[in-house]
Amino acid sequence: MTPLLRDRRALVAGSLAVTAALTLAGCGSSDPAADSSSGSPAKTRTVSTANGDVDVPVSPKRVVVLDSGELDSAITLGVRPVGATHSASEDAFPTYLPASETKDITPVGEIANANLESVAALKPDLILTSKVRDGERYDELSKIAPTVMTEATGSAWKENFQLHAEALGKQAEAKKVLATYDTQVAKVTEALGGKEKAAATDVNFVRFVEGAEIRIYGKQNYIGSLLADIGTGRPPITDKAKDGFSYDVSPEKIDLADADVIFTSTYGDPGKAGTTKTMNSGLWKGLKATKNDKVFKVDDRLWIAGIGYTAAGKILAEFETLMTK
């Protein structure tokens, strides 16, 4: 999910315990051709992934997901994973997801640092993740179960969702999810006064990150794509974002974040992330958004780490409420 997690060291595989677990849990998917020749229904089907074609079960029953986007996709599509990773900053799964859907999921380590032995012990028949999180562990994961990887996370969340739906055999459900999303987006845009008024309102998203500089989010990320769908304006500073992701600044340059509306979130401790100090500064208090009472603090785990359609639905609802109050 977050770029901060990309730098976490990869899990060192190779211990005898893990090797044994991988061997015991090795994938045993049947050959579709053999099923066809025998006249029996195929037990697997082929999906195209970031690592090439992968044969997956027609109806996977024991799914393990290794990132927040994959967890959101599974829950959104009515699939309860048997195992999932969690954020490095918290031990629990995102609270925006229904507790009834996550209470029985077994934790298998941190995002980008999954415990392979724990994954194997669950005997999954399908694993969902991405190359940016687990590319270096693809071979090990594939020995446990068919592993479907997307290339990356974040701005490609819609394409990723479609691949997740295909791997899970939930394409019909996915169409309904997309239709609901499009309807909600149109409703939010209309609540802002229509497309022209929405486009005339510049919106920024500022994230305070413990151990890093302040991030002014650009357009090539999850939240950027939601704002684009709604049709809001974005201030010129967002065009300077590195790789379209974020333009990072120190507290002394926070005035560069000014916009008609600013949404903020914090990853980590607000004191250590500089949230408290920055928002009490003269520069912050002098921002147009601050003076007009248009600064809104939101949940980082929803707005930044959600990366899926269930998260999007809740973000859109909160966005509409805050913007029209």
MOVEN-V687223 format. One record per residue. D_LAST is the distance of its C-alpha to the last C-alpha in Angstrom with 1 decimal. Layout:
D_LAST
D_LAST
This chain:
30.5
30.0
32.5
33.3
34.9
37.2
39.4
40.2
43.9
44.9
46.5
50.3
51.8
55.5
56.3
58.8
56.3
53.7
56.5
57.8
54.4
53.9
57.4
56.8
53.5
54.7
53.3
55.6
54.0
56.5
57.8
56.3
59.6
61.5
59.3
59.8
63.5
63.8
61.8
59.2
55.4
54.2
52.7
50.9
49.2
48.7
45.4
45.1
43.5
43.2
46.6
48.2
48.9
48.5
49.8
47.4
47.8
47.1
45.1
44.3
44.1
43.7
41.1
40.3
37.3
37.4
33.9
30.2
29.9
32.9
31.7
28.5
30.6
33.0
30.6
28.6
32.0
33.1
35.5
35.7
37.5
40.3
39.5
36.9
36.4
33.7
32.1
34.4
32.0
31.6
34.1
31.7
30.2
26.4
24.6
22.1
25.1
26.3
28.7
31.0
31.5
32.2
34.1
37.5
37.2
39.7
38.7
41.1
40.2
37.7
36.2
38.9
41.4
42.0
45.0
47.3
49.4
46.4
45.4
49.0
49.4
46.7
49.0
46.2
47.1
44.2
42.4
39.2
38.4
38.5
41.0
38.8
38.7
42.0
44.2
46.9
47.2
47.4
51.1
50.8
47.8
49.7
52.6
50.4
48.8
47.8
45.1
42.5
41.0
38.5
39.0
35.9
32.3
28.9
28.6
31.2
29.3
29.4
33.2
33.6
32.0
34.5
37.4
36.2
36.1
39.5
41.0
39.7
40.8
37.4
37.0
36.3
33.4
32.1
32.0
29.7
27.4
27.2
26.6
23.7
22.1
22.7
21.1
17.9
17.8
18.4
15.5
13.0
14.8
14.6
10.8
10.9
13.3
16.4
18.8
19.6
16.2
15.4
18.8
18.2
15.4
17.3
16.1
18.2
18.8
20.8
22.8
24.9
28.1
30.7
34.0
32.7
31.1
27.4
26.4
24.4
24.0
25.6
25.5
28.2
26.5
24.4
20.9
22.2
23.2
19.9
18.3
21.4
21.0
17.4
19.0
17.0
19.2
20.8
22.4
26.2
26.7
25.8
29.0
31.0
30.1
33.4
34.0
30.5
29.3
28.3
29.2
30.1
30.1
31.1
29.0
30.9
29.5
25.9
25.2
26.0
22.6
20.6
18.1
15.1
13.1
14.9
14.7
17.4
19.6
23.0
26.2
28.5
28.6
26.1
29.0
31.3
28.8
28.1
24.4
24.8
27.3
25.5
22.1
24.1
26.1
26.2
25.6
22.2
21.2
22.3
20.1
18.0
14.9
15.7
16.3
13.0
11.1
10.4
12.6
11.6
14.5
15.2
18.3
21.3
23.2
20.5
19.2
22.7
25.3
24.2
25.6
25.7
24.2
23.1
21.2
19.8
18.5
16.6
15.4
14.2
12.3
10.6
10.1
8.4
6.0
5.5
5.9
3.8
0.0
